[in-house]
């Protein structure tokens, strides 16, 4: 089987790593990939949003299945493009169509979906540049902290949580009037603050049946103790110690089931991964956000705990046979710690030589080979995944491996798991 994976991050390298364990030995192509994916398949030099290049690659390489890693091509409609293509419409795409991808592409769309289907989430209102003054007035009517979310895609950086009212007003003005996040903040959602502890839920659905992957918890802030700016993710653990059987049952009944039935009621054609960002408030789960793909770095701890052949899972999704699949999950815990470039998530340099990646499970993200040398090529450069009987042992093993990796300016958080 020839599989095309679109994307270039740690998520995509983890997909390749998992597919490499399949007895079916698929041929894997990755566009554009990174230095890690190049060792497990064939990197192709184009971006996932270049649909014509995707079509040409599918034809040239006799691709049987397309797996979409990041959100941008999904929101732009890659699945619709393939489905409407005169020669490629028979090729299955794991990743939802454009309408369904609005669950991640628009915070307002997602909130309206949750409201329609009685899915627990924070109260909200949305504003544009034209209604900025109403937004400023609204901030005065709600308690701090103030949660401001750019409506569109902002690479995980479009959410601001601010304690000071005046600061929140300045930020809202900056987002709407000054387009701080470009087109992503043409509309801003102001949410009520939910005080609790977060976790991530992943569901793979074929539009009929589904399987629920292991739960994970990621760490978004750049600084120790969850301080500083939001990032694309500084690490993750799985399982989530506080997610006991009773709480998991609530998630299935109050969130997963109504989400999937909501797709049916709204005639949303959803085939692929649903990532539900959750927060536990007291003993109750609430939805913070939907994503329409696997998370990064959560994929680095979720996929290794799944004992099924990934080729079988993807094939069952393509054939709408997921209802027949029994997911087998390892009792081992997994943890991943991300090493980032100095200065990330703000300005950082690329092209720093990387050494020490031959120890343990190192997942590449922002890496490239130039002049025969492994170099940094992004903000989140790589991650170390470790395993153990519990998340603390898994974290110790991940850190043990990461201490052997080196590049100029390398930074990683040393406190993951502090809140568990």
ABEGO torsion letter per residue (X at the ends): XBBBBBEABAAAAAAAAAAAABAAGBBBBBOAEBAAAAAABBBBBBBAABAAAAAAAAAAAGBABBBBABAAAAAAGAAAAAAABAAAAABBBBEBBAAAAAAAABAAAAAAAAAAAGBBBBBBBBBBAAAAAAAAAAAAABBOBBBBBBABBAGGAABBBBABAAAAAAAAAAAAAAGAAEAAAABBBBBBBBBBBBBBBBBBBAGABBBBBBBBBBBABABBGGBEBBBAEAEBBOBBAABBAAAAAAAAAAAAAAAAAAAAAAGBBBBEBBBBBBBBBEABBBBABBBABBBOAAAAAAAAABABBAAAAAAAAAAGAAAABBBBBBABBBBBBBBBBBGOABBBBBGBBBBGAABEBBBBBBBBBBGGBBBBABABABBBBBBBABAAAAAAAAAAAAAABBBBGBBBBAABGAAX
